[in-house]
């Protein structure tokens, strides 16, 4: 007995945790700084923590009421019908829902390179084929309509990321509209706004008012600090929103996740503090790091350091974990998550020492 042919599938390599690295290096985890996974520098929303504690006694029940309540709240915030909110187990779960609803076996999708590996992974899980469009470092990873359309060849789904991971670049609403207008009417444009809370740029949500070929992806993992409970959602056009009932897994978001999400939506203080600190950290890293960086609208900065693997390994030995971007096809770059002021200042200090040694 063997699984189906998975030779074309890649393995998603998540950033390593503090405890894992600390054990390996013999360091005290309390003395380490992890700025590798774009997690919230202040942890989860305190209101969400309280809600999870209060919901613990209901873990024996399926999350029917909490799921409906969260969908209704999100629908109200986005000014859509509840059917247009596809709640999921993380943002990657929303990608799976869209793939199940849209892809027939053998159909192609178009993904950014560099970009989030799970776009391609989800398509392949659902028997799709993957093509790429290139974000050029020579053009500062600019995300324009032409960037996408020059490589478009009738794919069923086109994935756009705004702000983009790992570069921090954005698409304008006009660019997304142009892409939707210039692609086939049966091509879905998925705009991943996982880092949308950190940018001052408007969401692409208005496009859903007059188009049936644009969907958005959002998550509670970043600004709300709920990466550990896995909660995300898609906002889709009303014309085909009822497809969710046919492709959704039973209760794809847990009772604890839904209760945490409801509480986190009301925790404006936590989100505002996280967004403001990320803005400060982006400016600080760009100004103080002894390496070229790119403008970012997310809660991270991409920097060119020469040998990313060597820099990441050396920084890790000093208790600072950042992301080596070799897996993104950028072996000369690292990605630094925006931390608290203390953690950001320490990371920049360590990285400057390490970069100098590696370059010597």
N, C-alpha and C positions, 0 to 999 in steps of 0.2 A: 504494500500500500504506500503510495507516494502522493504528495500534494501536486496540484497542477504546476505547469512550468512557470516558475517565478524568476527566471534568470534575468528578465528585463526590469525587475523591480529593484528599487534602491532601498536601503535601510535608513530610517530617520535616526540621526544621532543627536539626541537632546544634550543640552549643556549639562556638565557634571555638577552634582550637588556639593555643598560645602562639606557635609559629613563624609562623603566618599573620598574627596580629595584630601581632607584632613587625616583620615586613617592611612591613606597611601603615603603621605609625606611626613607623618608623625607630628602634625601640627595641632594646635588647639583650635577647634572650629570657631570658638568665640573670638579668636583673633584674626579670622579670615574675612575677606570682603568678596562677595560674589556679584560681579557685574557682567554676567555672561548670557543671561536668558531673558533679558528685557522684562524682568519681574518688577512689581511695584516696590519702590525703595522703602515705603512705610509699612509694607505688609498688607494684610487684608483690611477692608473696611471694618472698623470696630463695631458698627451696627450689624454687619454681616456675621461677625463672630458671635455676637449676642443672639442673633436669630438662629444660628446653627445650634447653639447650646439649648435654646428653647425648643427647637424642633426635634431634638434627639429622641424624645419619648414617642415621636410619631414615626420612627423609622420602620415600623412594621407595616405601615400603610403605603399604598401606591400614591404617587404625587399627583392625583387628579386635580384637586382643588388648587394646590399651589401652582401647578403648571398653568392652569387656566388663569389664575390671578396674575401671574407674571406676564403671560402673553397679553392680557388686557392692558396691563400697565405699560408695556412696551408699545403696543398699538396706539395707545393714547399719546405717548411721547413722540412717536414718529408720524402721527396723524394718518394712520392706515387702519384697515380692518384687522381684527384679530387673526383672520385666516392668512393674512399676509406676513405674519411673524412665524417663522419656522424655528422653534426652540430646539437646541441640540446639545450634545455632550461636547462642549468646547466649540471653537470656531472650525476646527477640522471636521467635527461632526456635521456642521452646516454644509461644508464642502461635499461631504459624502451624500447628504440629502439631495443637493443639487445635481450631483453626478447620477444618482439613482433615478431622479426625475427626468433627466435630459439625455443621457447617453445611451445609445444603442451600441451593442458590441461592434468594435472596429471603427467607431467614429473618432475623429481627432479633436484634441484640445490644443490651445496655444497658450504657453506659459512663459513668464519672463526668465531670462538668464542674465545675471544671477537672480535668484528669487527663492521663495519659500518652497521647500522640497515637496511639501504635502500636496500641492496642486497636482503635480504629475503622479504622485503616489495614489491619490484618490481616484484619478482617472483610470489608471492601470488596474486598480482593484476592481473597477467596474467595467473592465474589458475594453477600455478606450486606448487610443494611441496618442502619443505626445509629440508635439512640435514646439519649437522655441522661437521667441523673438529676443533680440539682444539689446541689453542696456549697456551702452558703451562708456567705459571709464574715460575715454578721450573726450566725450561730450558731457562729462560730469554726471553720467547716468541719467541724463535728461529723459523724462517720460512725456512724450508727445504723441499725438495721433499718428504721425508718420512713423515713429519708432515701432508702433504695433502693426500698422497697415502694410508696411513694406514686406513683412513676413507672413501676413495673413493669406490663407488659401482655402477659405471656406470652412474653417474649423467650427465645430458645434458649440464649443465654449471657449471664450477668451478671458483669461484671468488678468486683472489689473490690481496693483497694490498701491494704496495711497493713504498715508505715507508708506513708502516701500521699505521692506526689510531685505537686505541690511543697509541700504544706502540713505534712507530718509527722504528720498525725492518724492514729489507729488505729481499727480495728474490734475489739470484744471477740469472743471465741469464741462467747459466747452470742448476740451479734448476728448473726454469720455463720450459726449454727445456725438462728436464727429465720428468716432470709432463705431458707435452704434448705428449711425446713419449709413456709413460706408461699408459695413459688413452685411452679410446675408440676413434676411428677415428671420431666419431660423437659427441664427447664431446668438447665444446668450452671452452678454457681457457681465461678468462677475467682478464687482469692485470690492476688494478686501479692505475694509476700514478698521482693522483691528486696533490701530494706533490713532484712531480718529479723534479721541478726546484730547490728544496732546498738540494738535495743530489748530491754528487760527483759521484755516481754510474751511469753507463750508462743506458739509457732507454732500454727496451726490444724490441724496434722497429726492430732491425736486424732479429728477429725471423720471422717477417712477410715475409721476402724475400724467405723463403723456406718452410713455413708452412701455411696451410689454416685453422688452428684450434686455433689460438691465435689472440686476439684483445686487443687493448689498450684503456684506458680511460684517458682523460686529462681535465683540467678545467682552466678557467680564474679567478676562485674565490680566489685563494690563492696568488701566486706570483704577479699576475697582479692587485689584489685588486678589482676585479669586481664581488664580491659575490652578490651584490645587483641587478645587471642587469641579472643574471642567464644565463651564457654562458659556455657551455662545448662541448665536442665532443669525438667521438670514432674514432680510426684508425683501419680499418679492412682489412682482406686479400682481394686481388683483385678478387679471384675466385667467391666470392658471394657478392661483394660490391654493386651490383645493387639492392639488396633486399631493400635498404634504400628507394628507390622510391616507393615501395609498402607498406611500413609500417610507413613512416614518416607522422606526422601531418603537415598540411599546415603551412609553415613559422614558424617552431618551435623555431627559434631564431629571436628576434625582430630587427627592423631597428636600434634602439638605441644600442642594444647589439652588433650587427654586426659591426657598425661603431666604437663603443668603442673597440671591440676586434682588429680590424684592426689597430687602433692607438696604442693600448697597445703593440702589437707585435713589434712595432718599438721603444718602450720606454725602451731601454736597461739599461739606468741609473737607472730607478725606480726598475727594477727587480734586478739588481746587488746590489743596496743598501739594498733591502729587504732581499736578500739571505745572504749577508754579516752580516747584523745585526742579522738575525736568528741564524747564526753560532755562533756569539758572545754570544747571549742570552742562547743558549743551554749550552755552556761551563760555563757561569756565574751561571745559575741555578744549574747545576750539582755540581759546586764547593761550592756554598754559601748556598744552601737550606739545612736546618737541617732535611733531610729525604733522604732515598735511592731513587735513580733515575735510569732509564734505558737509555742506549745510544739511541739517536734518530737521524734519517736522515730527519725528517720533520721540520716544524716550530712550534714545541711543545715538551714538555717533560712530561713523565709520572713519577709520584712520589708516593711512598707508605707512607701514613701518619697516618694509623690506622683507624680512623673514618672519612672517606672522607666527609660524609654529614655534620658532626659537623664542620670540618675545613672549608669547603666551605661556610657554613652559617655564621660562625664567621668572615671569611675574607670579606664576602660581606657586613657585617655590618660596616666594616671599609673602604668600598669603593673599594674593590678589588674583581672582579668577575672571578672565575676560574671554571673549569668543574669537578663536582663530577662524578666519573666514575662508580657509582653504576649501571647506566643503561647499562653499558658494561659488567656487571657481576663482577665488581671489586670494591666492596664497601669500600675497604681499600685504594683506589688510587684516586688521582686527576690528571687532565691534565692541564698543564699550557702553554698557547700559548706564543710564543716568542714575546715580545713587543719591543718598543723602549728601549734604555738604561735606560732612566728615569723611564719608566713604569715598566720595568723588575726589576730594583733595588728596587722600592717601593713595588712591589708585593712580592718579596723574603723577604723583611724586615717584612711586615705584616704577611706573612705566617709563618715565624719563630716564631713570637710572639704567633700567634694563635696555632701553633702546640704544643708549650710548655705548653700553658694553657689547651688544650684538653687532652694532655697526662698526665697532673698532676692529 
